[in-house]
Amino acid sequence: MDPVIIRRFEKPDEVVHFEKGKFETVRIGSLTVGRATYEPGWKWSQHAKGSTPTCQLEHVVLIVSGRTAIAMDNGQHFELGPGDLAYVAPGHDAWVLGDEPYVSLHFLGAEQYGK
């Protein structure tokens, strides 16, 4: 194995496009890291929804810019902003808050997101 591996999101391994956004993945060693970029107005249940009413992946996410709201199936609500590092359990919806684009890095769940 190389002593240092350098990757950039400008050359992702995969890009999933959604209305109002995209999710890029980069594989580095045994880790897949994702970068979510969503425009104001993006909402998972409207723009990325799969076959379930809420997202069933678990995530570890670092918010780079913008703000997001998360609504859990159990009724709990959370707001995250730049610098927040969060674990999000399966069974949630999420959407962009405000007029600023939202960018986050995903360290768990990225290899399955958008499939």
N, C-alpha and C positions, 0 to 999 in steps of 0.2 A: 504494500500500500504506500502511496505517496506520503511524505511527511507532512505536507500541507496541501489541502484541496481548497481552491478558491472558486466560488460560483457567484453569479450575479442574476438578479431577477430580470435583467435586460435580455437574458438568454435562458428562459425557463424551459424545463423539460415538457411541461404541459400547460395549456391555458384553457380554462372553461369560461366561455362568455355567457353572461346573463343580460337581460334587459337591465340597463342602468349599472352594469358593473362587470367585473371579471375576477377570476381566482386563478392565480399562477402558482405552479409548484416547481420546486427545485429539489432534486435529490443530492444529498451530500453525505458520503459515507453510508451509514445505515439509516439516516434520518431523512424524512421528507418534510420540508418546510413550505408553508403556503403563504401567499400574500393576497389578501382580499382588498380590492379597490372598488368602492361603491359610491355612486353619485347620490346626492340628496334625493330622498323619495324612495330609495331602494328598501325593500322589505323581503325577508326570506320567504314568507308564505305567499307572496305575490310574484316574486321574480326568480326564485331558485328552488321552489318547492318540488320535492320528489313525489313518491307515492304515499307519503304520510302527511298528516296535517301540520306536524311540527318536526323540527330537525331532531333526528335520533342519533346523531353523532355526539361524542364528547370532544371538547376542545380545550386546549391551553392556548391562550391568545394574548398577545401584547398589542395594545392600541398605540399606533404610531401617530395618527392625526385624525381629527374629527371625533364625533361622539356616536355612541350606539345605545339603544335600549334593548333589554332582553326581558322577555316574558316567559316564565317557566310554566309548564303544564299545571303545576300545583298552585298557581296564582301569584307567586312571588315575582316582583319586578326589580330590575337593576339598571343603572346607567353607568356606562364606562367611558372614560376619556383618555387622552394622551398620557402615556406612562403607566396606565393600569395593566397589570398582568393578572389574568383571571383563568380559573378553571370553570368551564360551563358544562354541566351534566346534560345527558340526552333529555329530550323532551322540552324544547324551547323554540320560540320565534325570536327574531331579532330584526331591527330596522335602524336606519340612519336617522339621527336627530339633527335638526338644524339645516343650515344652508351650505355647510362645508363638506367636501368629499371626505369619506371615511377610508382609512387605510389601517390594516392590522396584519400582524404576522401570526401564523398558526403553527404550533409545535406539536400538537396532537390532533389527529383527525384529518390532517391535510391530504393524506394519500387517498381518502375516500370521499372528500368533499366534492360535490358537483357531479358525482357519478350517477 
